[in-house]
């Protein structure tokens, strides 16, 4: 396993409300890997606390999961994160209403589980294609699904940042659970919307394919900032079938 990651406040925000995780999970008789991005909601109080709370909960508790591909068990785990956020929020009035997105990838053997809430994304990137592995929980995605706007129109829609699902807003949350086989020639990217709202999919594909993971992660962030940097930018790049080298 090889990975690279980075996070940047962008050019227009004062606080970085993104958090990320890249870690090894030791679980009984096997070793797995977790990669996650959480984007604290800018319109809510203490978004940076919400995203970090989610990432810390994963780091401290994920090893208790018996089967990462059991949808019911993973749904319950993400709802435990949601309850932790509610608890932290309820204990401090100034944090009332804090919330975050979460996109978490767990690589176990030759398969990957993705747990997804909100509009952070996971991509598969190869020489031939860039493929989004998650679907945004957003207003414009609903409009696309209903055929009212095209995907191209969604990218420039004035309400493209309005999300319909997040951790911390309700007592329970519906979680999208995906299961994918690992592709031998692929790299995987987990990112916040501060990247893909500033950098096109084709440019992301070009940068990832033409650079090492470390240089690719840096160039993705630099390109997002060069194009405006309107939001916090977080990227986690990993290639499961390469040797272990973590670089920040």
Secondary structure, 3 states (H helix, E strand, C coil): CEEEEEEECCCCCCCCCEEEEEEEEEECCEEEEEEEEEEECCCCCCHHHHHHHHHHHHHHHHHHCCCCCCHHHHHHHHHHHHHHHHHHHHHCHHHCCCCECEEEEEEECCEEEEEEECCCEEEEECCCCEEECCCCCEHHHHHHHCCCCCHHHHHCCCCCCCECCCECCCCCCCCEEEEEECCCCCEEEEECHHHHCCCCHHHHHHHHHHCCHHHHHHHHHHHHHHCCCCCCEEEEEEECCCCCEEEC
